[in-house]
């Protein structure tokens, strides 16, 4: 089962939100910083909801060439 990671890393006076996808290792980080870890993780989760095509792609079977 693929694992999507939501993380909050220190940046400046706050925390930056990051969503990391499995396989291709693509990470998407927020341009903004948030004052708390909870707010950064919430922002990462909301960003994930804005990308339904990435979530749907994880349910598609792999092409034979990729196996």
Residue pairs with C-beta under 8 A, 6 or more apart in sequence:
2 21
2 22
2 23
2 58
3 22
4 19
4 20
4 21
4 22
4 48
5 18
5 19
5 20
6 17
6 18
6 19
6 41
6 44
6 45
6 48
7 17
7 18
7 20
7 41
7 44
8 15
8 16
8 17
8 18
8 34
8 37
8 40
8 41
8 44
9 15
9 16
9 18
10 16
11 33
12 33
13 33
13 35
14 33
14 34
14 35
14 36
14 40
15 33
15 34
15 35
15 36
15 37
15 39
15 40
16 29
16 30
16 32
16 33
16 34
16 40
17 29
17 30
17 32
17 34
17 40
17 41
17 43
17 44
17 47
18 27
18 28
18 29
18 30
18 44
19 27
19 28
19 44
19 47
19 48
20 26
20 27
20 28
21 27
21 54
22 58
28 47
28 51
30 40
30 43
30 44
30 47
32 43
33 40
34 40
34 43
48 54
48 55
